[in-house]
Amino acid sequence: MKNPVGILIVDDEIDFATGIARLIQRFFPHEEIMTVNSGIEALNILDKKPFGLLLTDLNMPGMDGAELLKKAIANRPDLGVVILTAFGTVSTAVKALKLGAYDFITKPVEPEALRLVVERGIERCNLLGENSRLKKELSEKRGRGELIGDCLAMRRLQERISAVAESDYTVLIRGESGTGKELVARTIHQLSNRSSGPLMTVNCPAISDQLLESELFGHVKGAFTGANRTRKGIFVNANKGTLLLDEIGDITSGIQTKLLRVLQEGEVRPVGSSNNVKVDVRIIASTNRNLEAKVADRSFRSDLYYRLNVLTLHVPTLGERKEDIPLLARHFLKATCKETGVPAKELSTDAVVYLSMRKWPGNIRELQNFIRRLTVFSPADVIEMAQIRMVESIDGSPQDIVRSISPYKEAKEKLVDDFTRTYTTELLGNYKGNVSEAARQSGLSRMALLKILKRLDIDADEFRHGGAG
């Protein structure tokens, strides 16, 4: 059965409009149908209710059908419009099709012809709606990308990323090493209107001064020893796209000055050249340094700092989002098993609790690498504490557990609850709140899943229309 789309009928002849509505209702009993007698009334209704299909007479006093068509389509480009017209004015109806009408039908109306036209209109609305839904889902997935996490700090970061992506201003991403700053930059680019252009990345401290200048701005043949040919710089290669300057806080004063000129003028000068080249590039910079302190001690130019610090994002440390560790650990374990071609593995409850209590000074990068080692050195399908202890002994640096989380039993119960909440919300989100299907896919009985939802005060209905998850 096709989903109801809602049908609005507009005709200045009240009896005709009512008759058409009755016919359509007979053919499509699940549709909501409304009749109005003027174009003005129709526009007011369309502003308030999401009708998917509009049937309008062409010749009406005041606002005629053609004018209604133009105004309705301007406000609702996805609206399906069918023109009702007398037989002698078919040429006018054809003109209406050129203005955006979906179809037309001549008066007097044949019931079967009306049924076919309305059926096609409903089908079109459903296809457009499904296409819109899939695009939205894709956009949401792109928006999240690999930004795994459901804690408050990550939700706020994801909201800010979406807001930042809509502009073309320079972005400064701040956070400790290993928190995922480059991933944030990639997500901004993917969501921006520059997503069809290139995303280029330069690891600033990894390149010497002379090479960094050439890497960024390019050089002409003979500009320095070894410059055997002219080479475009990354700024030129990133034209119409995005350039990530990774760890910007470590560049020297000479590069800072030249970079400032690019930001001010929108043009670069290749090394050894006397000519400037115009570039259109969005700059994203990242740093784990205290730039304010570097400005204060004059090791970083204040004018460059203010040029870079237009929009700022802070990426939380793993310690600031510990409730995400079970979700991240599962994600990395699944990805590592796939990368290495080994059968899927699981983490025991004790292992998840321990990983959540452990300190991660290297943040997400450290957790990911630790999970990779666990995967390689754990032959069993379930990773237990024994394997964790073994990997830590190989590393030679077993970690202290956060002392503030005690006693152990209470900490374990809380972290198991956090894990269960994350798992069940993700599960319900995937299956649109369908408890039976979610239970089947998880291996739980329906009753067991319902008990978990009741204990954690999770309402499955909230997931049925995309309201949570």
C-alpha positions in Angstrom: 0.0 0.0 0.0 1.3 3.5 -0.9 1.8 5.9 1.9 -0.9 8.7 2.2 0.4 12.0 0.8 -2.6 14.3 1.3 -4.5 15.8 -1.6 -5.8 19.4 -1.9 -8.4 20.2 -4.6 -8.9 23.8 -5.8 -11.9 24.9 -7.9 -14.2 27.9 -7.8 -17.2 25.6 -8.6 -17.9 24.1 -5.1 -20.1 21.2 -6.4 -17.4 20.2 -8.9 -14.7 20.2 -6.3 -16.8 18.2 -3.9 -17.6 15.6 -6.6 -13.9 15.2 -7.5 -13.1 14.8 -3.8 -15.7 12.0 -3.5 -14.3 10.2 -6.5 -10.8 10.3 -5.3 -11.8 9.2 -1.8 -13.5 6.2 -3.3 -10.3 5.2 -5.1 -7.9 6.1 -2.3 -9.8 5.7 1.0 -6.6 6.3 3.1 -5.9 9.7 1.7 -6.7 13.0 3.5 -8.5 15.1 1.0 -9.5 18.8 1.3 -11.3 21.2 -1.1 -11.0 25.0 -1.3 -12.5 27.4 -3.8 -9.7 29.9 -4.4 -6.0 30.1 -5.0 -5.5 32.3 -1.9 -7.2 29.7 0.3 -5.0 27.0 -1.3 -1.7 28.9 -0.5 -2.8 29.4 3.1 -3.6 25.7 3.5 -0.3 24.7 1.9 1.6 26.9 4.4 0.0 25.0 7.3 -0.4 21.4 6.1 2.1 19.2 4.1 -0.2 18.2 1.2 1.8 16.3 -1.4 -0.6 16.6 -4.3 -2.5 19.6 -5.6 -5.3 19.5 -8.2 -6.3 22.9 -9.4 -8.7 24.4 -12.0 -6.9 26.5 -14.5 -9.6 29.2 -15.0 -10.6 30.8 -11.7 -11.5 34.4 -10.8 -8.8 36.3 -8.9 -5.7 34.1 -8.7 -5.9 31.6 -11.6 -4.4 28.1 -11.7 -1.3 29.2 -13.5 -0.4 31.8 -10.9 -1.3 29.4 -8.0 1.0 26.8 -9.7 3.9 29.2 -9.8 3.5 30.4 -6.2 2.9 26.9 -4.8 5.9 25.4 -6.6 8.1 28.3 -5.5 7.3 27.5 -1.9 7.2 23.7 -2.3 9.4 22.5 -5.2 8.5 18.9 -4.3 4.7 19.5 -4.6 2.9 17.5 -7.3 0.4 19.7 -9.2 -2.3 18.4 -11.6 -4.1 21.0 -13.7 -7.9 20.6 -14.3 -8.9 22.2 -17.6 -11.7 22.3 -20.1 -11.0 20.3 -23.3 -10.8 23.4 -25.5 -7.8 24.8 -23.5 -5.4 21.9 -23.7 -2.7 24.2 -25.2 -2.9 26.3 -22.0 -2.6 23.2 -19.9 0.6 22.3 -21.9 2.0 25.7 -21.0 1.2 24.9 -17.3 3.3 21.7 -17.6 6.2 23.9 -18.7 5.7 26.0 -15.6 6.1 22.9 -13.4 2.8 21.0 -13.3 3.2 17.3 -13.0 0.2 16.4 -15.2 -3.2 17.6 -16.4 -6.7 16.2 -16.9 -9.5 17.6 -19.0 -13.1 18.3 -18.0 -15.5 16.6 -18.0 -13.4 14.3 -15.9 -13.5 10.5 -16.6 -13.3 8.6 -13.4 -10.7 6.1 -14.6 -8.5 8.9 -16.1 -8.7 10.7 -12.7 -7.8 7.5 -10.9 -4.7 7.0 -13.0 -3.5 10.6 -12.8 -3.9 10.7 -9.0 -2.3 7.2 -8.6 0.8 8.5 -10.6 0.9 11.6 -8.5 0.8 9.6 -5.2 3.6 7.3 -6.6 5.7 10.4 -7.5 5.2 11.9 -4.0 6.2 8.6 -2.4 9.3 8.3 -4.6 10.4 11.9 -3.8 9.8 11.3 -0.1 11.9 8.1 -0.1 14.6 9.9 -2.0 14.6 12.8 0.4 14.7 10.3 3.4 17.7 8.4 1.9 19.5 11.7 1.2 18.9 12.8 4.8 20.2 9.5 6.1 23.3 9.7 3.9 23.9 13.3 5.0 23.6 12.3 8.7 26.0 9.4 8.1 28.4 11.7 6.4 27.9 14.2 9.1 28.9 11.7 11.8 31.5 10.1 9.5 33.7 8.1 11.9 33.0 10.5 14.8 31.9 7.7 17.1 30.3 8.8 20.4 27.0 9.6 22.0 28.1 11.5 25.2 27.0 15.1 25.7 30.4 16.5 24.7 30.4 14.6 21.4 26.8 15.6 20.6 27.7 19.3 21.1 30.8 18.9 18.9 28.8 17.3 16.1 26.2 20.1 16.3 29.0 22.7 16.1 30.7 20.9 13.2 27.4 21.0 11.3 27.1 24.8 12.0 30.7 25.5 11.1 30.5 23.5 7.8 27.8 25.9 6.5 30.1 28.9 6.4 33.4 29.4 4.6 35.3 31.0 7.5 38.6 29.8 8.8 38.3 27.2 11.5 40.8 26.5 14.4 40.5 23.0 15.8 42.0 22.6 19.3 42.6 19.5 21.3 45.2 17.1 22.7 47.2 14.8 20.4 45.2 11.7 19.5 41.7 13.2 20.0 40.7 13.1 16.3 41.3 16.7 15.1 42.0 15.6 11.5 38.8 13.5 11.5 36.9 16.6 12.6 38.5 18.6 9.8 37.6 15.9 7.2 34.0 15.9 8.5 33.7 19.7 8.1 34.9 19.4 4.5 32.5 16.6 3.7 29.6 18.7 5.0 30.6 21.9 3.4 29.8 23.3 -0.1 33.4 22.6 -1.0 32.9 18.8 -0.6 33.3 18.2 -4.3 36.7 19.9 -4.2 39.9 18.5 -2.8 40.9 18.2 0.9 44.6 18.6 1.3 46.5 18.1 4.5 49.9 19.4 5.6 51.6 18.1 8.7 53.5 21.4 9.5 56.1 20.2 12.0 57.1 17.2 9.9 58.6 19.4 7.1 61.6 21.7 7.3 61.2 25.4 6.8 62.4 25.6 3.2 60.6 22.5 2.1 57.4 23.6 3.9 57.4 27.0 2.0 57.8 25.1 -1.3 55.2 22.5 -0.3 52.6 25.2 0.6 53.3 27.8 -2.1 55.1 25.9 -4.9 58.3 27.0 -6.6 59.7 27.8 -10.0 62.5 25.9 -11.7 65.9 26.9 -10.4 64.5 28.6 -7.3 66.9 26.6 -5.1 69.3 23.7 -5.4 67.4 20.6 -6.5 64.5 22.6 -8.0 64.8 21.0 -11.4 61.2 21.8 -12.5 58.4 24.2 -11.6 56.1 22.8 -9.0 52.6 23.8 -7.9 52.1 24.2 -4.2 49.4 22.6 -2.0 47.5 25.9 -1.9 47.1 25.8 -5.7 46.2 22.1 -5.7 43.6 22.7 -3.0 41.9 25.5 -5.1 38.1 25.4 -4.6 38.6 23.0 -1.7 39.9 22.9 1.8 43.4 22.9 3.3 44.1 21.5 6.7 47.3 23.0 8.3 47.9 20.3 11.0 49.7 21.5 14.2 49.9 25.1 13.0 51.4 26.1 16.3 54.7 24.6 15.4 55.5 26.7 12.3 58.3 29.3 12.4 57.9 33.0 12.2 59.0 33.2 8.5 56.3 30.8 7.4 53.8 32.6 9.7 54.4 35.9 7.8 53.9 34.3 4.4 50.9 32.4 5.5 49.3 35.6 6.8 49.7 37.2 3.4 47.9 34.4 1.8 45.0 34.7 4.3 44.8 38.4 3.8 45.2 38.6 0.0 43.9 35.2 -1.2 47.0 34.7 -3.3 50.3 32.8 -3.1 53.8 33.6 -4.5 55.8 30.5 -5.5 59.4 30.4 -4.2 61.6 32.1 -6.7 58.8 33.8 -8.6 57.8 37.5 -8.8 54.2 36.7 -9.7 51.3 36.0 -7.4 48.7 33.3 -8.1 45.1 33.7 -6.9 43.7 30.9 -4.9 40.2 30.1 -3.4 40.9 27.8 -0.5 39.2 27.4 2.9 41.7 27.1 5.7 41.3 24.7 8.7 44.1 24.8 11.2 44.6 22.4 14.1 46.8 22.6 17.2 47.5 20.9 20.5 49.5 24.0 21.6 48.4 26.9 23.8 48.5 29.6 21.1 47.6 32.3 23.5 50.8 31.6 25.5 52.8 31.5 22.2 51.3 34.9 21.3 52.2 36.2 24.7 55.9 35.1 24.3 55.9 36.4 20.7 56.7 33.0 19.2 53.4 33.1 17.3 52.1 36.2 15.5 49.0 37.8 17.0 47.6 38.9 13.7 47.9 35.4 12.3 46.3 34.0 15.5 43.3 36.3 15.0 43.1 35.4 11.3 43.0 31.7 12.2 40.8 31.9 15.3 37.5 32.9 13.5 35.6 29.8 14.4 37.0 27.5 17.1 36.2 23.8 17.9 37.4 22.0 21.0 37.8 18.2 20.6 37.3 16.5 24.0 39.9 14.2 25.4 39.0 10.5 26.0 39.0 11.3 29.7 36.2 13.9 29.1 34.1 11.3 27.3 34.7 8.1 29.2 31.1 6.9 28.7 31.9 6.5 25.0 34.8 4.0 25.6 32.6 0.9 25.4 31.2 2.1 22.0 34.6 3.1 20.7 36.2 -0.2 21.9 33.6 -2.3 20.1 33.9 -0.1 17.0 37.7 -0.5 16.8 37.5 -4.2 17.6 35.0 -4.8 14.7 37.1 -2.7 12.3 40.4 -4.4 13.3 38.9 -7.9 12.9 37.7 -6.9 9.4 41.1 -5.3 8.5 43.1 -8.4 9.6 40.6 -10.9 8.2 40.0 -12.7 11.5 36.6 -13.9 12.8 34.6 -11.4 14.8 35.6 -11.1 18.4 33.9 -9.7 21.5 35.1 -8.0 24.7 34.1 -9.6 28.0 32.2 -7.4 30.5 35.2 -7.2 32.8 37.4 -6.2 29.8 34.9 -3.4 28.9 34.8 -2.2 32.5 38.6 -2.2 32.8 39.1 -0.3 29.5 36.5 2.3 30.6 38.4 2.8 33.9 41.9 2.9 32.4 43.7 6.1 31.7 44.3 6.9 28.1 46.9 9.8 27.9 47.2 9.1 24.1 43.4 9.5 23.8 41.5 7.7 21.0 44.6 6.9 19.0 46.0 5.1 22.0 42.8 3.2 22.6 42.6 2.2 18.9 46.2 0.9 18.9 45.6 -1.0 22.1 42.6 -2.7 20.6 44.6 -3.6 17.6 47.2 -5.3 19.8 44.5 -7.1 21.7 43.0 -8.4 18.4 46.4 -9.7 17.2 47.4 -11.4 20.5 44.0 -12.8 21.5 43.2 -16.1 19.7 39.9 -16.6 21.5 36.5 -15.2 20.3 36.0 -13.4 23.6 38.8 -11.1 24.9 39.1 -11.5 28.6 41.2 -9.6 31.3 44.0 -12.2 30.9 44.6 -11.0 27.3 44.6 -7.4 28.4 47.2 -8.1 31.1 49.3 -10.0 28.6 49.3 -7.1 26.1 50.1 -4.6 28.9 53.0 -6.7 29.9 54.2 -6.8 26.3 53.9 -3.0 26.2 55.8 -2.8 29.5 53.5 0.0 30.8 50.4 -1.3 32.6 48.1 1.6 33.4 46.7 2.7 36.7 42.9 2.7 37.0 41.2 6.0 37.9 41.2 5.9 41.7 38.0 8.0 42.1 35.9 5.2 40.7 35.1 2.9 43.6 34.1 0.6 45.0 34.7 -1.8 42.1 31.2 -3.4 42.2 29.4 -0.1 41.9 31.8 1.1 39.2 31.3 -2.1 37.3 27.5 -1.9 37.5 27.5 1.7 36.3 29.8 1.0 33.3 27.8 -2.1 32.4 24.7 0.1 32.4 26.4 2.7 30.3 27.5 0.0 27.9 24.0 -1.5 27.8 22.4 1.9 27.3 24.7 2.7 24.4 24.2 -0.8 22.8 20.4 -0.7 23.1 19.9 2.8 21.8 22.1 2.0 18.8 20.1 -1.2 18.3 16.7 0.5 18.5 17.9 3.3 16.2 19.0 0.8 13.6 15.7 -1.0 13.7 13.4 2.1 14.0 12.2 1.1 17.5 11.0 -2.3 16.4 11.6 -4.3 19.6 10.9 -7.7 18.1 13.4 -7.2 15.3 16.0 -5.6 17.6 15.7 -8.6 20.0 16.0 -11.1 17.1 19.2 -9.3 15.8 20.8 -9.0 19.2 20.2 -12.6 20.2 18.0 -11.6 23.2 14.5 -12.7 23.8 11.9 -10.0 23.3 11.0 -10.2 27.0 14.7 -9.8 28.1 15.1 -6.7 25.8 11.8 -5.2 27.2 13.1 -5.7 30.8 16.4 -3.9 29.9 14.5 -1.0 28.3 12.3 -0.8 31.4 15.2 -0.9 33.8 17.1 1.9 31.8 13.9 3.9 31.2 14.3 3.8 27.4 11.1 4.3 25.4 11.2 2.4 22.1 8.5 4.6 20.6 11.0 7.5 20.5 13.0 5.6 17.8 10.1 4.9 15.5 10.2 8.3 13.8 13.9 9.1 14.1 13.3 11.1 17.3 16.2 9.5 19.3 19.2 7.4 18.8 
